[in-house]
């Protein structure tokens, strides 16, 4: 009897081993206790997923169901080709980890080789993806993604971390949205079960050479509400606890970072260098759509190409109470900031404060053709340097707007021109701003001045942290001449407490 059971066990083990060796047969699953699994796609022989006998392709990985606390580790210096699409989820206390192992200097590489996705996480939660190099460059110009996180009729998916990934050369087509091409995409599909995301962290990643959108929280099915002028049954179900921080984006074909249908999402300390560099349509650097309480702070956006948007920052249609603060915008061909509700949707309560715009071209602040209500733009610096021409505020149509601009320094120096283009029935009002006297079509500006604000060394910043040239000289007329603002954030661009009365501009410091 014992011999028979032992023989049966050996037969089962041989069967499972054969399935793992060939990558075919029924899906296998984690035994329930946390296990590490290893993949070395440079290995000559297929293995069983152990460190001494690693899997050598994605086929057995994609046929395996992982569980809480499991780790899937790819060997540094080796490249796996195809789509990684593992099954299984972690738990709140024991996430499923996808990462790397080994001592080689290079990263472990996942190459989608022109597939629809290089990594596809479908109906999974409590997953951490880290320390890998991911690319999807073959067959350029076709629809594809680098990392595609998708929930379909799932309910609420929890616990997603993407960190320390080098994602590059995702050469997709020029489409955007739920069916477009992206570097990192979080999507909701299906229409039966209300579905969304909770607890998403996208941190310290490098994204380079991406078409068309680099990083998108894209929720589509469950997004209908009155602020978006949606005429269907309201079903707005925003993603919550979303944080996008410390990422560096370079050479992006279209949009940089886009957070759609979110509640209190945060985008901070991201650097975007070059966006909208290949797209034939409208794109911006960092923006939010159909969201409540969005916060963008301490970001650095530059190198936007073209005038089809091309602005660094955008508070888009359906947004309620978005805040853009302590950001740096520079050398963008399209300009600094965009209010972009369109048609009958509404943008309400956006605050733009303590930001520095340096040598942004074409438009300082642009407006789409929808309603903007209860917006405040205060204590910013818009510096228009030598050779730069800009329309400081541009309104193309007469629609309902309520935008108050106060305590801003708007400075034009050197060659080039600066002007305002306000609608006949503009909803913009101005107070206590410093505007250079040679800016044309200046609006009424009670409490303001055309005197030189005497900034220390403006126009010399090269990054978020090198902007001390926008501090004020001790004799500046902008010192303590601003209007008091309630709920003013408590600190300036540099972290200094706001004085009473406040300075005009982004700095409370009167020393060089």
BADRENRO-943256 format. One record per residue (C-alpha): residue in one letter; x, y, z. Coordinates in pm, whole numbers, plus 50000, padded with zeros to 5 digits. Each point is the difference from the previous one (the first is absolute). Last residue first. Layout:
BEGIN
+----+-------+-------+-------+
| aa |     x |     y |     z |
+----+-------+-------+-------+
|  a |     X |     Y |     Z |
...
+----+-------+-------+-------+
# end
This chain:
BEGIN
+----+-------+-------+-------+
| aa |     x |     y |     z |
+----+-------+-------+-------+
|  x | 51976 | 58750 | 49714 |
|  x | 49765 | 50101 | 50278 |
|  x | 49632 | 50081 | 50034 |
|  x | 49853 | 49650 | 50039 |
|  x | 49621 | 49959 | 49976 |
|  x | 50032 | 49856 | 49650 |
|  x | 49742 | 49906 | 49735 |
|  x | 49897 | 50350 | 49903 |
|  x | 49855 | 50296 | 50190 |
|  x | 50098 | 49994 | 50363 |
|  x | 49741 | 49923 | 50263 |
|  x | 49836 | 50237 | 50247 |
|  x | 50048 | 49823 | 50229 |
|  x | 50283 | 49758 | 49924 |
|  x | 49974 | 49654 | 49846 |
|  x | 50238 | 49747 | 50157 |
|  x | 50307 | 49907 | 49796 |
|  x | 50000 | 49662 | 49823 |
|  x | 50171 | 50113 | 49679 |
|  x | 49690 | 50035 | 49783 |
|  x | 49816 | 50179 | 50283 |
|  x | 49843 | 49863 | 50317 |
|  x | 49668 | 50002 | 50192 |
|  x | 49781 | 49853 | 49728 |
|  x | 49807 | 50324 | 49948 |
|  x | 49681 | 49902 | 50181 |
|  x | 49900 | 50368 | 49999 |
|  x | 50189 | 50233 | 49768 |
|  x | 50131 | 50339 | 50111 |
|  x | 50070 | 50241 | 49716 |
|  x | 50364 | 50052 | 49908 |
|  x | 50212 | 50301 | 50088 |
|  x | 50216 | 49838 | 50270 |
|  x | 50311 | 50005 | 49776 |
|  x | 49916 | 50045 | 49631 |
|  x | 50159 | 50347 | 49989 |
|  x | 50339 | 49826 | 50025 |
|  x | 50258 | 50179 | 50217 |
|  x | 50126 | 49685 | 50176 |
|  x | 50038 | 49815 | 49666 |
|  x | 49736 | 49735 | 49947 |
|  x | 50045 | 49626 | 49957 |
|  x | 49946 | 49881 | 49643 |
|  x | 50372 | 49935 | 49947 |
|  x | 49958 | 49730 | 50264 |
|  x | 49860 | 49775 | 49725 |
|  x | 50253 | 49716 | 50008 |
|  x | 49788 | 49733 | 50172 |
|  x | 49734 | 49955 | 49735 |
|  x | 50255 | 49992 | 49720 |
|  x | 50207 | 50224 | 49774 |
|  x | 49925 | 50336 | 50159 |
|  x | 50178 | 50301 | 49851 |
|  x | 49711 | 50209 | 49869 |
|  x | 49979 | 50219 | 50307 |
|  x | 50308 | 50109 | 50197 |
|  x | 49898 | 50174 | 50321 |
|  x | 49649 | 50120 | 49917 |
|  x | 49965 | 50375 | 49990 |
|  x | 49622 | 50024 | 49953 |
|  x | 50049 | 50267 | 49729 |
|  x | 49709 | 50240 | 50042 |
|  x | 49681 | 49946 | 49803 |
|  x | 49789 | 49988 | 50314 |
|  x | 49694 | 49836 | 50154 |
|  x | 49744 | 50107 | 50256 |
|  x | 49727 | 49996 | 49736 |
|  x | 50110 | 49828 | 49677 |
|  x | 49794 | 50107 | 49701 |
|  x | 50106 | 49785 | 49706 |
|  x | 50328 | 50034 | 49811 |
|  x | 49950 | 50023 | 49625 |
|  x | 50376 | 50015 | 49944 |
|  x | 50278 | 49889 | 50233 |
|  x | 50251 | 50288 | 49992 |
|  x | 49913 | 50111 | 50353 |
|  x | 50104 | 49668 | 50155 |
|  x | 49720 | 49860 | 50210 |
|  x | 50009 | 49972 | 50382 |
|  x | 49664 | 49867 | 50116 |
|  x | 49796 | 50143 | 50287 |
|  x | 49662 | 49916 | 49845 |
|  x | 49874 | 49856 | 49671 |
|  x | 49660 | 49871 | 49893 |
|  x | 49939 | 49741 | 49730 |
|  x | 49639 | 49930 | 49895 |
|  x | 50051 | 50174 | 49671 |
|  x | 49707 | 50152 | 49819 |
|  x | 50196 | 50136 | 49707 |
|  x | 50238 | 49705 | 50020 |
|  x | 50353 | 50059 | 50121 |
|  x | 50313 | 49990 | 49784 |
|  x | 50280 | 50126 | 50223 |
|  x | 50344 | 50094 | 49869 |
|  x | 50369 | 49914 | 50003 |
|  x | 50257 | 50073 | 49732 |
|  x | 50344 | 49886 | 49890 |
|  x | 50329 | 50156 | 50095 |
|  x | 50127 | 50047 | 50354 |
|  x | 49789 | 49964 | 50315 |
|  x | 49632 | 49939 | 50075 |
|  x | 49888 | 49943 | 50357 |
|  x | 49666 | 49882 | 50135 |
|  x | 50034 | 49983 | 50378 |
|  x | 49677 | 49867 | 50150 |
|  x | 49825 | 50128 | 50313 |
|  x | 49655 | 49955 | 49853 |
|  x | 49822 | 49826 | 49714 |
|  x | 49633 | 49920 | 50060 |
|  x | 49833 | 49768 | 49749 |
|  x | 49621 | 49987 | 49965 |
|  x | 49914 | 49894 | 49649 |
|  x | 49673 | 49965 | 49811 |
|  x | 50069 | 49993 | 49628 |
|  x | 50116 | 50261 | 49749 |
|  x | 50251 | 49830 | 49771 |
|  x | 50372 | 49998 | 49922 |
|  x | 50135 | 50109 | 50337 |
|  x | 50378 | 50026 | 50033 |
|  x | 50182 | 50110 | 50315 |
|  x | 50371 | 50091 | 49984 |
|  x | 50019 | 49994 | 49622 |
|  x | 50369 | 49920 | 49959 |
|  x | 50306 | 50090 | 49797 |
|  x | 50346 | 49888 | 50115 |
|  x | 50321 | 50150 | 49861 |
|  x | 50123 | 50119 | 50339 |
|  x | 49795 | 49878 | 50290 |
|  x | 49635 | 49958 | 50088 |
|  x | 49984 | 49926 | 50374 |
|  x | 49658 | 49902 | 50134 |
|  x | 50037 | 49990 | 50377 |
|  x | 49713 | 49865 | 50208 |
|  x | 49851 | 50145 | 50318 |
|  x | 49639 | 49946 | 49894 |
|  x | 49777 | 49834 | 49742 |
|  x | 49657 | 49926 | 50148 |
|  x | 49710 | 49822 | 49828 |
|  x | 49640 | 50022 | 50126 |
|  x | 49848 | 49897 | 49665 |
|  x | 50139 | 49904 | 49661 |
|  x | 49736 | 49922 | 49738 |
|  x | 50091 | 49840 | 49669 |
|  x | 50172 | 50139 | 49687 |
|  x | 50362 | 49922 | 50087 |
|  x | 50213 | 50257 | 50177 |
|  x | 50373 | 50072 | 49978 |
|  x | 50235 | 50141 | 50265 |
|  x | 50356 | 50109 | 49919 |
|  x | 49954 | 49957 | 49630 |
|  x | 50238 | 49986 | 49700 |
|  x | 50324 | 49928 | 50184 |
|  x | 50114 | 49888 | 50343 |
|  x | 50313 | 50190 | 50091 |
|  x | 49980 | 49929 | 50373 |
|  x | 49672 | 49915 | 50173 |
|  x | 50035 | 49982 | 50377 |
|  x | 49721 | 49865 | 50220 |
|  x | 49891 | 50134 | 50338 |
|  x | 49628 | 49956 | 49924 |
|  x | 49750 | 49859 | 49748 |
|  x | 49669 | 49911 | 50168 |
|  x | 49716 | 49830 | 49810 |
|  x | 49655 | 50037 | 50158 |
|  x | 49776 | 49883 | 49717 |
|  x | 50058 | 49877 | 49645 |
|  x | 49675 | 49934 | 49818 |
|  x | 49865 | 49795 | 49710 |
|  x | 49773 | 50164 | 49743 |
|  x | 50242 | 50016 | 49708 |
|  x | 50354 | 49984 | 50131 |
|  x | 50168 | 50027 | 50336 |
|  x | 50365 | 50076 | 49941 |
|  x | 50172 | 50248 | 50229 |
|  x | 50355 | 49981 | 49868 |
|  x | 50328 | 50109 | 50158 |
|  x | 50358 | 50084 | 49901 |
|  x | 50043 | 50040 | 49626 |
|  x | 49982 | 49814 | 49671 |
|  x | 50370 | 50013 | 49913 |
|  x | 50104 | 49891 | 50348 |
|  x | 50332 | 50142 | 50114 |
|  x | 49923 | 49992 | 50371 |
|  x | 49744 | 49893 | 50255 |
|  x | 50088 | 49957 | 50368 |
|  x | 49741 | 49887 | 50254 |
|  x | 49942 | 50121 | 50356 |
|  x | 49619 | 49971 | 49964 |
|  x | 49732 | 49862 | 49767 |
|  x | 49675 | 49934 | 50188 |
|  x | 49685 | 49835 | 49862 |
|  x | 49671 | 50083 | 50171 |
|  x | 49760 | 49832 | 49754 |
|  x | 50114 | 49878 | 49659 |
|  x | 49735 | 49906 | 49743 |
|  x | 50201 | 50133 | 49706 |
|  x | 50373 | 50057 | 50037 |
|  x | 50240 | 50164 | 50242 |
|  x | 50309 | 50007 | 49780 |
|  x | 50373 | 50037 | 50062 |
|  x | 50309 | 50033 | 49778 |
|  x | 49819 | 50136 | 49695 |
|  x | 50057 | 49848 | 49654 |
|  x | 49626 | 50026 | 49929 |
|  x | 50015 | 49959 | 49634 |
|  x | 50249 | 50289 | 49998 |
|  x | 50315 | 49800 | 49936 |
|  x | 50257 | 49820 | 50213 |
|  x | 50020 | 49982 | 50379 |
|  x | 50363 | 50016 | 50110 |
|  x | 49947 | 50053 | 50370 |
|  x | 49810 | 49875 | 50304 |
|  x | 50139 | 50002 | 50356 |
|  x | 49764 | 49880 | 50276 |
|  x | 49999 | 50115 | 50363 |
|  x | 49620 | 49977 | 50024 |
|  x | 49698 | 49865 | 49814 |
|  x | 49692 | 49934 | 50218 |
|  x | 49667 | 49867 | 49869 |
|  x | 49709 | 50066 | 50239 |
|  x | 49726 | 49855 | 49782 |
|  x | 50058 | 49856 | 49652 |
|  x | 49842 | 50012 | 49655 |
|  x | 50339 | 50066 | 49835 |
|  x | 50351 | 50059 | 50137 |
|  x | 50315 | 50133 | 49842 |
|  x | 50375 | 49982 | 49961 |
|  x | 50183 | 50078 | 49677 |
|  x | 49727 | 50079 | 49750 |
|  x | 49876 | 49842 | 49677 |
|  x | 49779 | 50093 | 49702 |
|  x | 50047 | 49814 | 49670 |
|  x | 50271 | 49933 | 49740 |
|  x | 50218 | 49825 | 50256 |
|  x | 50379 | 49990 | 49968 |
|  x | 50159 | 50229 | 50263 |
|  x | 49688 | 50050 | 50210 |
|  x | 50230 | 49970 | 50301 |
|  x | 50364 | 50084 | 50069 |
|  x | 50154 | 49992 | 50346 |
|  x | 49749 | 49904 | 50269 |
|  x | 50122 | 49990 | 50360 |
|  x | 49774 | 49871 | 50278 |
|  x | 50023 | 50130 | 50355 |
|  x | 49625 | 49970 | 50060 |
|  x | 49682 | 49864 | 49847 |
|  x | 49734 | 49941 | 50266 |
|  x | 49649 | 49856 | 49958 |
|  x | 49726 | 50140 | 50226 |
|  x | 49722 | 49804 | 49824 |
|  x | 50075 | 49879 | 49648 |
|  x | 49819 | 49986 | 49666 |
|  x | 50302 | 50069 | 49782 |
|  x | 50366 | 50045 | 50095 |
|  x | 50215 | 50086 | 49697 |
|  x | 50381 | 50018 | 50011 |
|  x | 50197 | 50082 | 49683 |
|  x | 49768 | 50041 | 49706 |
|  x | 50126 | 49951 | 49643 |
|  x | 50318 | 49852 | 49851 |
|  x | 50200 | 50007 | 50322 |
|  x | 50372 | 50067 | 49971 |
|  x | 50083 | 49985 | 50372 |
|  x | 49803 | 49913 | 50314 |
|  x | 50149 | 49986 | 50350 |
|  x | 49785 | 49870 | 50287 |
|  x | 50029 | 50117 | 50360 |
|  x | 49632 | 49974 | 50087 |
|  x | 49669 | 49873 | 49870 |
|  x | 49759 | 49941 | 50289 |
|  x | 49649 | 49858 | 49974 |
|  x | 49810 | 49947 | 50326 |
|  x | 49665 | 49975 | 49819 |
|  x | 49887 | 49920 | 49645 |
|  x | 49671 | 50169 | 49923 |
|  x | 49659 | 49835 | 49955 |
|  x | 49770 | 50236 | 49810 |
|  x | 49686 | 49803 | 49907 |
|  x | 49750 | 50272 | 49912 |
|  x | 49735 | 49864 | 49760 |
|  x | 50059 | 50147 | 49657 |
|  x | 50010 | 50368 | 49901 |
|  x | 50365 | 50057 | 50091 |
|  x | 50078 | 50371 | 50014 |
|  x | 50334 | 49910 | 50160 |
|  x | 49903 | 50186 | 50315 |
|  x | 49665 | 49813 | 49986 |
|  x | 50152 | 49657 | 50047 |
|  x | 50099 | 49695 | 49794 |
|  x | 50338 | 49840 | 50073 |
|  x | 49948 | 49627 | 50050 |
|  x | 50084 | 49866 | 49654 |
|  x | 50318 | 50194 | 49932 |
|  x | 50263 | 50006 | 50270 |
|  x | 50340 | 50095 | 49863 |
|  x | 50280 | 50058 | 50253 |
|  x | 50257 | 50079 | 49736 |
|  x | 50378 | 50013 | 49979 |
|  x | 50194 | 50064 | 49679 |
|  x | 49734 | 50074 | 49742 |
|  x | 50071 | 49952 | 49628 |
|  x | 50261 | 49866 | 49953 |
|  x | 50288 | 49961 | 50249 |
|  x | 50371 | 50072 | 49954 |
|  x | 50102 | 50005 | 50366 |
|  x | 49826 | 49913 | 50327 |
|  x | 50212 | 49979 | 50316 |
|  x | 49822 | 49890 | 50318 |
|  x | 50030 | 50142 | 50350 |
|  x | 49644 | 49929 | 50114 |
|  x | 49663 | 49892 | 49866 |
|  x | 49790 | 49926 | 50310 |
|  x | 49635 | 49892 | 49965 |
|  x | 49784 | 49948 | 50309 |
|  x | 49648 | 49952 | 49863 |
|  x | 49891 | 49922 | 49645 |
|  x | 49657 | 49988 | 49837 |
|  x | 49718 | 49772 | 49887 |
|  x | 49621 | 50006 | 49997 |
|  x | 49906 | 49649 | 49877 |
|  x | 49828 | 49961 | 49661 |
|  x | 50163 | 50246 | 49760 |
|  x | 50342 | 49857 | 49920 |
|  x | 50333 | 50180 | 49991 |
|  x | 50193 | 50203 | 50256 |
|  x | 50353 | 50100 | 49910 |
|  x | 50327 | 50087 | 50174 |
|  x | 50254 | 50071 | 49729 |
|  x | 50380 | 50032 | 50012 |
|  x | 50181 | 50075 | 49674 |
|  x | 49688 | 50068 | 49798 |
|  x | 49839 | 49935 | 49663 |
|  x | 49626 | 50051 | 49966 |
|  x | 49690 | 49790 | 50059 |
|  x | 49899 | 50152 | 50333 |
|  x | 50114 | 50348 | 49896 |
|  x | 50262 | 50103 | 49747 |
|  x | 50084 | 49920 | 49639 |
|  x | 50325 | 50102 | 49828 |
|  x | 50144 | 49650 | 49955 |
|  x | 50247 | 49830 | 50230 |
|  x | 50379 | 50000 | 50025 |
|  x | 50053 | 49889 | 50357 |
|  x | 50370 | 50077 | 50002 |
|  x | 50059 | 50013 | 50374 |
|  x | 49886 | 49892 | 50343 |
|  x | 50266 | 49995 | 50272 |
|  x | 49805 | 49889 | 50307 |
|  x | 50095 | 50115 | 50349 |
|  x | 49645 | 49972 | 50131 |
|  x | 49654 | 49883 | 49897 |
|  x | 49781 | 49931 | 50304 |
|  x | 49636 | 49891 | 49986 |
|  x | 49794 | 49924 | 50312 |
|  x | 49629 | 49968 | 49948 |
|  x | 49761 | 49913 | 49716 |
|  x | 49642 | 50110 | 50061 |
|  x | 49735 | 49804 | 49815 |
|  x | 50127 | 49764 | 49729 |
|  x | 49785 | 50058 | 49692 |
|  x | 50325 | 50031 | 49802 |
|  x | 50310 | 50136 | 50174 |
|  x | 50306 | 50069 | 49787 |
|  x | 50361 | 50090 | 50082 |
|  x | 50193 | 50039 | 49675 |
|  x | 50375 | 50056 | 50026 |
|  x | 50177 | 50079 | 49671 |
|  x | 49706 | 50060 | 49773 |
|  x | 49913 | 49937 | 49638 |
|  x | 49819 | 50119 | 49688 |
|  x | 50224 | 49994 | 49695 |
|  x | 50241 | 50275 | 49898 |
|  x | 50315 | 49799 | 50060 |
|  x | 50017 | 49628 | 49914 |
|  x | 50250 | 49924 | 50277 |
|  x | 50053 | 50246 | 50286 |
|  x | 49833 | 49858 | 50307 |
|  x | 50234 | 50054 | 50296 |
|  x | 50016 | 49915 | 50369 |
|  x | 50302 | 50016 | 50229 |
|  x | 49925 | 49865 | 50347 |
|  x | 50049 | 50110 | 50362 |
|  x | 49635 | 49990 | 50107 |
|  x | 49645 | 49873 | 49950 |
|  x | 49800 | 49964 | 50323 |
|  x | 49657 | 49834 | 49988 |
|  x | 49720 | 50016 | 50257 |
|  x | 49740 | 49953 | 49729 |
|  x | 49937 | 49801 | 49683 |
|  x | 49725 | 50021 | 49740 |
|  x | 50251 | 50011 | 49712 |
|  x | 50364 | 50101 | 50046 |
|  x | 50144 | 50022 | 49648 |
|  x | 50372 | 50066 | 49952 |
|  x | 50160 | 50054 | 49657 |
|  x | 49660 | 50077 | 49856 |
|  x | 49836 | 49994 | 49657 |
|  x | 50306 | 49821 | 49866 |
|  x | 50281 | 50184 | 49818 |
|  x | 50287 | 49799 | 50151 |
|  x | 49857 | 50024 | 50353 |
|  x | 50354 | 50000 | 50137 |
|  x | 50035 | 49929 | 50373 |
|  x | 50356 | 50070 | 50115 |
|  x | 50174 | 49909 | 50326 |
|  x | 50226 | 50291 | 50081 |
|  x | 50369 | 50018 | 49928 |
|  x | 50280 | 49981 | 50258 |
|  x | 49963 | 49625 | 50050 |
|  x | 49963 | 49883 | 50361 |
|  x | 49674 | 49808 | 49985 |
|  x | 49632 | 50060 | 50063 |
|  x | 49721 | 50215 | 49860 |
|  x | 49643 | 50105 | 50069 |
|  x | 49634 | 49897 | 50000 |
|  x | 49863 | 49993 | 50354 |
|  x | 49657 | 49866 | 50099 |
|  x | 49901 | 50199 | 50307 |
|  x | 49990 | 49849 | 50351 |
|  x | 49817 | 50209 | 50261 |
|  x | 49738 | 50148 | 49769 |
|  x | 49989 | 49680 | 49796 |
|  x | 50166 | 49877 | 49685 |
|  x | 49830 | 49921 | 49674 |
|  x | 50002 | 49730 | 49736 |
|  x | 50074 | 49962 | 49632 |
|  x | 50311 | 50101 | 49808 |
|  x | 49990 | 50185 | 49668 |
|  x | 50358 | 50072 | 49887 |
|  x | 49981 | 50067 | 49628 |
|  x | 50279 | 49895 | 49765 |
|  x | 50378 | 49985 | 50027 |
|  x | 50193 | 49939 | 50322 |
|  x | 50341 | 50166 | 50019 |
|  x | 50283 | 49906 | 50239 |
|  x | 50244 | 50233 | 50179 |
|  x | 49819 | 49980 | 50331 |
|  x | 49803 | 49680 | 50044 |
|  x | 49625 | 50038 | 50035 |
|  x | 49829 | 49947 | 50337 |
|  x | 49637 | 49908 | 50061 |
|  x | 49929 | 50034 | 50372 |
|  x | 49718 | 49836 | 50192 |
|  x | 49871 | 50172 | 50313 |
|  x | 49635 | 49952 | 49913 |
|  x | 49946 | 49767 | 49703 |
|  x | 50122 | 49925 | 49650 |
|  x | 49812 | 49809 | 49733 |
|  x | 50228 | 49847 | 49734 |
|  x | 49944 | 49972 | 49625 |
|  x | 50143 | 50345 | 49929 |
|  x | 50321 | 49904 | 50180 |
|  x | 50021 | 49670 | 49813 |
|  x | 49987 | 50185 | 49666 |
|  x | 50221 | 50297 | 50096 |
|  x | 50324 | 49819 | 49922 |
|  x | 50300 | 49844 | 50177 |
|  x | 49842 | 49881 | 50325 |
|  x | 50269 | 49974 | 50264 |
|  x | 50166 | 49677 | 50119 |
|  x | 50247 | 50098 | 50274 |
|  x | 49792 | 50299 | 50115 |
|  x | 49682 | 49799 | 49962 |
|  x | 49743 | 50051 | 49724 |
|  x | 49988 | 49644 | 49866 |
|  x | 50252 | 50022 | 49721 |
|  x | 50033 | 50036 | 49625 |
|  x | 50352 | 49953 | 49868 |
|  x | 50233 | 50249 | 49834 |
|  x | 49958 | 50272 | 50263 |
|  x | 49997 | 50353 | 49858 |
|  x | 49632 | 50044 | 50087 |
|  x | 50081 | 49963 | 50368 |
|  x | 49678 | 49993 | 50203 |
|  x | 49976 | 49927 | 50373 |
|  x | 49709 | 49932 | 50236 |
|  x | 50005 | 50094 | 50368 |
|  x | 49733 | 49840 | 50220 |
|  x | 49749 | 50127 | 50255 |
|  x | 49785 | 49715 | 50137 |
|  x | 49692 | 49908 | 49800 |
|  x | 50145 | 49732 | 49772 |
|  x | 50027 | 50247 | 49711 |
|  x | 49801 | 49891 | 49700 |
|  x | 50031 | 49800 | 49681 |
|  x | 49813 | 50062 | 49676 |
|  x | 49921 | 49686 | 49805 |
|  x | 50234 | 49888 | 49720 |
|  x | 50264 | 50197 | 49818 |
|  x | 50317 | 50183 | 50103 |
|  x | 50213 | 49704 | 49894 |
|  x | 50204 | 49965 | 50317 |
|  x | 49713 | 50107 | 50226 |
|  x | 49768 | 49740 | 49852 |
|  x | 50271 | 49734 | 50024 |
|  x | 50066 | 50087 | 50364 |
|  x | 49630 | 49976 | 50079 |
|  x | 49980 | 49652 | 49844 |
|  x | 50320 | 49882 | 50170 |
|  x | 49871 | 50117 | 50337 |
|  x | 49670 | 49819 | 49941 |
|  x | 50183 | 49676 | 49908 |
|  x | 50225 | 50026 | 50306 |
|  x | 49696 | 50045 | 50222 |
|  x | 49830 | 49697 | 49845 |
|  x | 50312 | 49791 | 50063 |
|  x | 50013 | 50106 | 50365 |
|  x | 49634 | 49919 | 50041 |
|  x | 50053 | 49654 | 49847 |
|  x | 50307 | 49929 | 50215 |
|  x | 49807 | 50094 | 50314 |
|  x | 49724 | 49757 | 49906 |
+----+-------+-------+-------+
# end
